[in-house]
Amino acid sequence: MVLVSSLWHRDVHLKVVLFAWRLFRNKLPTKDNLYRRHVLDTDAQLCVGGCGEVETSSHLLLHCTMFGYVWFHILRWLGLAAVLPGDVTSHFYQFGFIGGVAKTRRSFLQVIWFAMVWEIWKERNNRIFNDKICSISQVVDKIKALTFS
């Protein structure tokens, strides 16, 4: 379980921190969670990335063939190579340390991680509710802009 103190970051907007808090507790309204609450039918559980898998938070944010490329592009942008874990909590911790143990570097990488999961979630919602689809490069550009703002 993620320590709550590791989520609070002065450079990350409160709504993004609260989103991550819900993510780590599997409380996001992903399609699998909505199915378990009897909001969606069985056939409505598929990921919006078009990969044909059930949409769970870890699948959507880490494993989806569509959104998984976002992580690849960001790691390439940062000049890093890593094999990241498959669960969200471990992914958060490891991503913060792939650049080394310096506190400023770790803080910068955590800001990028927050920006990535937030932008992927927003893209997922745009696809579902607004019928708008951004390319992977557009999502990556949004993450870069959010990181610097």
Residue frames as a rotation matrix with the C-alpha (Angstrom) as fourth column:
MET 1
0.584 0.812 0.000 0.00
0.812 -0.584 0.000 0.00
0.000 0.000 -1.000 0.00
VAL 2
-0.091 -0.590 0.802 1.24
0.527 -0.712 -0.463 3.47
0.845 0.381 0.376 -0.82
LEU 3
-0.409 -0.094 -0.908 2.16
0.862 -0.367 -0.350 5.69
-0.300 -0.925 0.231 2.07
VAL 4
0.632 0.760 0.149 -0.15
0.772 -0.602 -0.203 8.68
-0.064 0.243 -0.968 1.99
SER 5
0.521 -0.486 -0.702 2.76
0.038 -0.808 0.588 11.01
-0.853 -0.332 -0.403 2.74
SER 6
-0.547 -0.773 0.321 4.48
0.355 0.134 0.925 9.95
-0.759 0.620 0.201 -0.49
LEU 7
-0.010 0.631 0.776 1.48
1.000 0.021 -0.004 11.14
-0.018 0.776 -0.631 -2.53
TRP 8
0.834 0.369 -0.410 1.50
0.408 -0.913 0.008 14.76
-0.371 -0.175 -0.912 -1.35
HIS 9
-0.242 -0.879 0.412 3.69
0.957 -0.146 0.251 16.72
-0.160 0.455 0.876 -3.67
ARG 10
-0.107 0.200 -0.974 3.85
0.316 -0.922 -0.224 20.51
-0.943 -0.332 0.035 -3.62
ASP 11
-0.739 -0.258 -0.622 4.18
-0.449 -0.499 0.741 20.70
-0.502 0.827 0.253 -7.41
VAL 12
-0.868 0.496 -0.021 1.13
0.352 0.644 0.679 18.52
0.350 0.582 -0.734 -8.14
HIS 13
-0.481 0.778 0.404 -2.41
-0.657 -0.625 0.421 19.88
0.580 -0.063 0.812 -8.14
LEU 14
-0.606 0.273 0.747 -4.61
-0.662 0.348 -0.664 18.55
-0.441 -0.897 -0.030 -5.32
LYS 15
0.492 0.866 -0.087 -7.16
-0.771 0.387 -0.506 17.00
-0.405 0.316 0.858 -7.72
VAL 16
0.316 -0.471 -0.824 -4.37
-0.600 0.573 -0.558 14.95
0.735 0.671 -0.101 -9.33
VAL 17
-0.766 -0.575 0.285 -3.11
-0.561 0.382 -0.734 13.79
0.314 -0.723 -0.616 -5.92
LEU 18
-0.228 0.774 0.591 -6.63
-0.715 0.279 -0.641 12.77
-0.661 -0.569 0.490 -4.94
PHE 19
0.620 0.360 -0.697 -6.98
-0.768 0.459 -0.446 10.95
0.159 0.812 0.562 -8.26
ALA 20
-0.228 -0.806 -0.546 -3.78
-0.510 0.576 -0.639 9.02
0.830 0.133 -0.542 -7.50
TRP 21
-0.725 0.029 0.688 -5.00
-0.662 0.244 -0.709 8.26
-0.188 -0.969 -0.158 -3.98
ARG 22
0.348 0.920 0.180 -8.17
-0.740 0.388 -0.550 6.73
-0.576 0.058 0.815 -5.44
LEU 23
0.442 -0.276 -0.854 -6.09
-0.716 0.465 -0.521 4.91
0.540 0.841 0.007 -8.06
PHE 24
-0.610 -0.791 -0.054 -3.91
-0.567 0.483 -0.667 3.22
0.554 -0.376 -0.743 -5.43
ARG 25
-0.675 0.446 0.588 -7.03
-0.451 0.382 -0.807 2.05
-0.585 -0.809 -0.057 -3.60
ASN 26
-0.935 0.283 0.212 -8.71
0.342 0.574 0.744 0.80
0.089 0.769 -0.633 -6.80
LYS 27
-0.246 0.865 -0.437 -11.58
0.580 -0.230 -0.782 3.26
-0.777 -0.446 -0.445 -6.34
LEU 28
-0.771 -0.023 -0.636 -11.57
-0.431 -0.716 0.549 4.82
-0.468 0.698 0.542 -9.81
PRO 29
0.283 0.946 0.159 -14.69
-0.402 0.267 -0.876 4.36
-0.871 0.184 0.456 -11.94
THR 30
-0.746 -0.525 -0.410 -12.96
-0.620 0.323 0.715 2.06
-0.243 0.788 -0.566 -14.40
LYS 31
-0.097 0.778 -0.620 -15.16
-0.838 0.273 0.473 -0.23
0.537 0.565 0.626 -16.43
ASP 32
-0.419 -0.067 -0.906 -14.32
0.211 0.963 -0.169 -3.29
0.883 -0.262 -0.389 -14.33
ASN 33
-0.969 0.084 -0.232 -15.25
0.211 -0.204 -0.956 -1.43
-0.127 -0.975 0.181 -11.13
LEU 34
-0.518 0.830 -0.210 -18.47
-0.839 -0.540 -0.063 -0.18
-0.166 0.143 0.976 -12.70
TYR 35
-0.173 0.408 -0.896 -19.29
-0.449 0.777 0.440 -3.74
0.877 0.479 0.049 -13.78
ARG 36
-0.727 -0.169 -0.665 -18.74
0.438 0.633 -0.639 -5.01
0.529 -0.756 -0.386 -10.22
ARG 37
-0.869 0.435 -0.235 -21.16
-0.053 -0.555 -0.830 -2.35
-0.492 -0.709 0.506 -8.99
HIS 38
-0.312 0.754 0.578 -23.70
0.821 0.520 -0.235 -3.48
-0.478 0.401 -0.781 -11.61
VAL 39
0.078 0.257 -0.963 -23.54
-0.199 -0.943 -0.268 -0.18
-0.977 0.213 -0.022 -13.51
LEU 40
-0.195 -0.240 -0.951 -22.23
-0.971 -0.091 0.222 -1.71
-0.140 0.966 -0.215 -16.75
ASP 41
0.890 0.450 0.080 -23.05
-0.414 0.867 -0.276 -4.92
-0.193 0.213 0.958 -18.59
THR 42
0.446 -0.729 0.520 -20.45
0.303 0.669 0.679 -7.60
-0.842 -0.145 0.519 -19.24
ASP 43
0.322 -0.295 0.899 -19.95
0.946 0.134 -0.295 -6.55
-0.033 0.946 0.323 -22.86
ALA 44
0.845 0.031 0.533 -19.25
0.133 -0.979 -0.154 -2.91
0.517 0.201 -0.832 -21.85
GLN 45
0.846 -0.516 -0.131 -16.04
0.150 -0.004 0.989 -3.68
-0.511 -0.856 0.074 -19.91
LEU 46
0.436 -0.729 0.528 -13.60
0.900 0.338 -0.276 -3.42
0.023 0.595 0.803 -22.79
CYS 47
-0.173 -0.689 -0.704 -10.79
0.601 -0.640 0.478 -0.89
-0.780 -0.340 0.524 -22.76
VAL 48
0.779 0.488 -0.392 -11.25
0.070 -0.691 -0.720 2.31
-0.623 0.533 -0.573 -24.77
GLY 49
-0.098 -0.915 -0.390 -7.77
-0.596 -0.260 0.760 1.83
-0.797 0.307 -0.520 -26.24
GLY 50
0.540 0.430 -0.723 -9.22
-0.841 0.275 -0.465 -0.74
-0.001 0.860 0.511 -28.62
CYS 51
-0.517 -0.851 -0.094 -7.00
-0.840 0.526 -0.135 -3.57
0.164 0.009 -0.986 -27.39
GLY 52
0.061 0.660 -0.749 -9.89
-0.394 0.705 0.589 -5.88
0.917 0.259 0.302 -26.55
GLU 53
-0.659 -0.349 -0.666 -8.94
0.457 0.517 -0.724 -6.31
0.597 -0.781 -0.181 -22.87
VAL 54
0.476 0.782 -0.401 -11.05
0.791 -0.182 0.585 -5.60
0.385 -0.596 -0.705 -19.81
GLU 55
0.050 -0.423 0.905 -10.44
-0.018 -0.906 -0.423 -2.06
0.999 0.005 -0.053 -18.54
THR 56
0.604 -0.042 -0.796 -8.88
0.795 0.101 0.598 -2.17
0.055 -0.994 0.095 -15.10
SER 57
0.938 -0.273 -0.214 -6.86
-0.216 -0.943 0.253 0.72
-0.271 -0.191 -0.943 -13.71
SER 58
0.064 -0.979 0.191 -3.54
-0.190 0.176 0.966 -1.10
-0.980 -0.098 -0.175 -14.09
HIS 59
-0.004 -0.026 1.000 -4.44
0.867 0.498 0.016 -2.27
-0.498 0.867 0.021 -17.59
LEU 60
0.821 0.439 0.366 -5.54
0.567 -0.704 -0.428 1.17
0.069 0.559 -0.827 -18.74
LEU 61
0.911 -0.409 -0.062 -2.68
-0.374 -0.878 0.298 3.14
-0.176 -0.248 -0.953 -17.21
LEU 62
0.085 -0.963 0.256 0.17
-0.648 0.142 0.748 0.65
-0.757 -0.230 -0.612 -17.66
HIS 63
-0.449 -0.351 0.822 -0.54
0.060 0.906 0.419 -2.33
-0.892 0.238 -0.385 -19.91
CYS 64
0.643 0.761 0.091 -2.89
0.168 -0.024 -0.985 -1.22
-0.747 0.649 -0.143 -22.68
THR 65
-0.023 -0.681 0.732 -1.18
0.940 0.235 0.248 -1.48
-0.341 0.694 0.634 -26.06
MET 66
0.469 0.272 0.841 -2.48
0.622 -0.777 -0.095 1.98
0.628 0.567 -0.533 -26.92
PHE 67
0.902 -0.016 0.431 -1.59
-0.259 -0.820 0.511 3.84
0.345 -0.573 -0.744 -23.73
GLY 68
0.714 -0.699 0.029 1.51
0.470 0.510 0.721 1.77
-0.519 -0.501 0.693 -22.99
TYR 69
0.201 -0.633 0.747 3.26
0.898 -0.185 -0.399 3.63
0.391 0.751 0.532 -25.80
VAL 70
0.788 0.100 0.607 2.89
-0.081 -0.961 0.263 6.82
0.610 -0.256 -0.750 -23.79
TRP 71
0.854 -0.501 0.142 5.26
-0.094 0.120 0.988 5.41
-0.512 -0.857 0.056 -21.16
PHE 72
0.342 -0.739 0.580 7.71
0.882 0.465 0.072 4.36
-0.323 0.487 0.812 -23.88
HIS 73
0.360 -0.155 0.920 7.75
0.602 -0.715 -0.356 7.85
0.713 0.682 -0.164 -25.41
ILE 74
0.893 -0.018 0.450 8.17
-0.316 -0.737 0.597 9.59
0.321 -0.676 -0.664 -22.05
LEU 75
0.700 -0.690 0.184 11.02
0.240 0.470 0.850 7.28
-0.672 -0.551 0.494 -21.02
ARG 76
0.208 -0.609 0.766 12.68
0.977 0.088 -0.195 7.94
0.051 0.788 0.613 -24.37
TRP 77
0.622 0.095 0.777 12.17
0.200 -0.979 -0.041 11.70
0.757 0.181 -0.628 -23.90
LEU 78
0.908 -0.253 0.334 13.85
-0.404 -0.315 0.859 11.44
-0.112 -0.915 -0.388 -20.49
GLY 79
0.148 -0.888 -0.436 16.70
-0.760 0.180 -0.624 9.35
0.633 0.424 -0.648 -21.92
LEU 80
-0.333 -0.179 0.926 15.90
-0.848 0.486 -0.211 6.45
-0.412 -0.856 -0.314 -19.59
ALA 81
-0.199 0.290 -0.936 15.41
-0.504 0.789 0.351 2.74
0.841 0.541 -0.011 -20.11
ALA 82
-0.690 0.028 0.723 13.56
-0.691 0.274 -0.669 0.64
-0.217 -0.961 -0.170 -17.59
VAL 83
-0.522 0.638 -0.567 11.43
0.199 0.737 0.646 -2.43
0.830 0.224 -0.511 -17.14
LEU 84
-0.633 0.347 0.692 8.64
-0.715 -0.603 -0.352 -1.15
0.295 -0.718 0.630 -14.95
PRO 85
-0.939 0.268 0.215 6.49
0.098 0.808 -0.581 -3.34
-0.330 -0.524 -0.785 -12.68
GLY 86
-0.723 0.680 0.121 2.94
0.351 0.211 0.912 -4.30
0.594 0.703 -0.391 -13.56
ASP 87
0.177 0.820 -0.545 1.08
0.973 -0.062 0.222 -3.01
0.148 -0.570 -0.808 -10.52
VAL 88
0.565 0.179 0.805 0.37
0.335 -0.942 -0.025 0.69
0.754 0.284 -0.592 -10.07
THR 89
0.984 -0.171 0.052 1.84
-0.115 -0.386 0.915 1.08
-0.137 -0.906 -0.400 -6.59
SER 90
0.333 -0.912 0.238 5.19
0.568 0.396 0.722 -0.51
-0.753 -0.105 0.650 -7.44
HIS 91
0.200 -0.186 0.962 5.21
0.934 -0.261 -0.245 1.37
0.296 0.947 0.121 -10.73
PHE 92
0.887 0.183 0.423 4.88
0.068 -0.959 0.274 4.70
0.456 -0.215 -0.864 -8.87
TYR 93
0.791 -0.609 0.047 7.78
-0.127 -0.090 0.988 3.92
-0.598 -0.788 -0.149 -6.55
GLN 94
0.154 -0.791 0.592 10.09
0.745 0.487 0.457 2.47
-0.650 0.371 0.664 -9.19
PHE 95
0.469 0.057 0.881 9.42
0.773 -0.510 -0.378 5.26
0.428 0.858 -0.283 -11.68
GLY 96
0.980 -0.061 0.191 10.52
-0.141 -0.884 0.445 7.78
0.142 -0.463 -0.875 -9.07
PHE 97
0.530 -0.816 0.230 13.85
-0.246 0.112 0.963 6.02
-0.812 -0.567 -0.141 -8.61
ILE 98
0.700 -0.281 0.656 14.82
0.665 0.592 -0.456 5.19
-0.260 0.755 0.601 -12.21
GLY 99
0.717 -0.441 0.540 16.77
0.079 -0.718 -0.692 8.42
0.693 0.538 -0.480 -12.47
GLY 100
-0.458 -0.879 -0.132 18.78
0.227 0.029 -0.974 7.78
0.860 -0.476 0.186 -9.33
VAL 101
0.007 0.438 -0.899 18.30
0.958 0.254 0.131 8.54
0.286 -0.862 -0.418 -5.68
ALA 102
-0.943 -0.331 0.039 18.83
0.311 -0.917 -0.251 12.30
0.119 -0.224 0.967 -5.71
LYS 103
-0.416 0.834 -0.363 15.79
0.576 -0.068 -0.815 13.91
-0.704 -0.548 -0.452 -4.09
THR 104
-0.237 0.329 -0.914 15.33
-0.511 -0.842 -0.171 16.59
-0.826 0.427 0.367 -6.76
ARG 105
-0.807 -0.098 -0.582 15.53
-0.569 0.393 0.723 14.04
0.158 0.914 -0.373 -9.57
ARG 106
-0.843 0.518 -0.142 13.06
0.537 0.816 -0.212 11.73
0.006 -0.255 -0.967 -7.79
SER 107
-0.307 0.733 -0.607 10.69
0.225 -0.564 -0.795 14.66
-0.925 -0.381 0.008 -7.21
PHE 108
-0.438 0.073 -0.896 10.81
-0.781 -0.524 0.340 15.60
-0.445 0.848 0.287 -10.90
LEU 109
-0.905 0.068 -0.419 10.09
-0.201 0.800 0.565 12.02
0.374 0.596 -0.711 -11.96
GLN 110
-0.662 0.720 -0.206 7.17
0.629 0.385 -0.675 11.80
-0.407 -0.577 -0.709 -9.55
VAL 111
-0.242 0.553 -0.797 5.67
-0.343 -0.817 -0.463 14.95
-0.908 0.161 0.387 -11.07
ILE 112
-0.626 -0.031 -0.779 5.99
-0.776 0.124 0.618 13.33
0.077 0.992 -0.102 -14.51
TRP 113
-0.941 0.291 -0.172 4.35
0.299 0.954 -0.020 10.13
0.158 -0.070 -0.985 -13.22
PHE 114
-0.397 0.827 -0.398 1.40
0.365 -0.255 -0.895 12.08
-0.842 -0.500 -0.201 -11.82
ALA 115
-0.259 0.262 -0.930 1.08
-0.711 -0.704 -0.001 14.00
-0.654 0.661 0.368 -15.11
MET 116
-0.862 -0.133 -0.488 1.16
-0.461 0.605 0.649 10.76
0.209 0.785 -0.583 -17.11
VAL 117
-0.793 0.601 -0.099 -1.56
0.604 0.753 -0.260 8.91
-0.082 -0.267 -0.960 -15.24
TRP 118
-0.264 0.704 -0.659 -3.70
0.146 -0.646 -0.749 12.06
-0.953 -0.294 0.068 -15.11
GLU 119
-0.370 0.075 -0.926 -3.43
-0.816 -0.504 0.285 12.73
-0.445 0.861 0.248 -18.87
ILE 120
-0.953 0.075 -0.294 -4.08
-0.088 0.859 0.505 9.07
0.291 0.507 -0.811 -19.74
TRP 121
-0.585 0.781 -0.216 -7.18
0.654 0.298 -0.695 9.15
-0.479 -0.548 -0.686 -17.53
LYS 122
-0.161 0.507 -0.847 -8.36
-0.269 -0.848 -0.456 12.39
-0.950 0.154 0.273 -19.17
GLU 123
-0.683 -0.122 -0.720 -7.79
-0.730 0.079 0.679 10.89
-0.026 0.989 -0.143 -22.63
ARG 124
-0.916 0.394 -0.078 -9.80
0.396 0.918 -0.012 7.83
0.067 -0.042 -0.997 -21.61
ASN 125
-0.288 0.849 -0.444 -12.66
0.505 -0.259 -0.823 10.07
-0.814 -0.461 -0.354 -20.48
ASN 126
-0.332 0.125 -0.935 -12.52
-0.645 -0.753 0.128 12.17
-0.688 0.646 0.330 -23.66
ARG 127
-0.914 -0.039 -0.405 -12.85
-0.342 0.611 0.714 9.00
0.220 0.791 -0.571 -25.71
ILE 128
-0.722 0.664 -0.193 -15.84
0.690 0.672 -0.270 7.78
-0.049 -0.328 -0.943 -23.68
PHE 129
-0.065 0.777 -0.627 -17.77
0.693 -0.417 -0.588 10.98
-0.718 -0.472 -0.511 -23.00
ASN 130
0.146 0.068 -0.987 -16.77
-0.340 -0.934 -0.115 13.39
-0.929 0.352 -0.113 -25.77
ASP 131
0.741 0.096 0.665 -16.01
0.463 0.645 -0.609 10.95
-0.487 0.758 0.433 -28.59
LYS 132
0.792 -0.590 -0.157 -12.68
-0.587 -0.666 -0.460 12.76
0.167 0.457 -0.874 -29.13
ILE 133
0.822 -0.560 0.103 -9.49
0.520 0.812 0.263 10.85
-0.232 -0.163 0.959 -29.78
CYS 134
0.647 -0.726 -0.233 -6.01
-0.725 -0.680 0.106 12.28
-0.235 0.101 -0.967 -29.46
SER 135
0.609 -0.551 -0.571 -2.99
-0.094 0.665 -0.741 10.55
0.788 0.505 0.353 -30.94
ILE 136
0.616 -0.483 -0.623 -0.27
0.785 0.443 0.433 9.17
0.067 -0.755 0.652 -28.69
SER 137
-0.445 -0.840 0.309 2.03
0.802 -0.528 -0.281 12.04
0.399 0.123 0.909 -29.68
GLN 138
-0.068 0.498 0.865 -0.66
-0.124 -0.864 0.488 14.56
0.990 -0.074 0.120 -28.66
VAL 139
0.899 0.358 -0.251 -1.07
0.161 0.262 0.951 12.86
0.407 -0.896 0.178 -25.27
VAL 140
0.195 -0.917 -0.349 2.72
0.979 0.203 0.013 12.88
0.059 -0.344 0.937 -24.81
ASP 141
-0.499 -0.353 0.792 2.83
0.424 -0.896 -0.132 16.59
0.756 0.270 0.597 -25.68
LYS 142
0.466 0.735 0.493 0.08
-0.201 -0.455 0.868 17.29
0.862 -0.503 -0.064 -23.12
ILE 143
0.802 -0.230 -0.551 2.09
0.584 0.495 0.644 15.41
0.125 -0.838 0.531 -20.48
LYS 144
-0.268 -0.955 0.127 5.22
0.919 -0.293 -0.262 17.41
0.288 0.046 0.957 -21.28
ALA 145
-0.301 0.218 0.928 3.28
0.037 -0.970 0.239 20.70
0.953 0.106 0.284 -21.08
LEU 146
0.766 0.642 0.048 1.62
-0.068 0.006 0.998 19.69
0.640 -0.767 0.048 -17.79
THR 147
0.461 -0.687 -0.561 4.98
0.875 0.459 0.155 18.68
0.151 -0.563 0.813 -16.35
PHE 148
-0.567 -0.770 0.293 6.47
0.730 -0.634 -0.254 22.10
0.382 0.070 0.921 -17.02
SER 149
-0.170 0.562 0.809 3.44
-0.121 -0.827 0.549 24.06
0.978 -0.004 0.208 -15.80
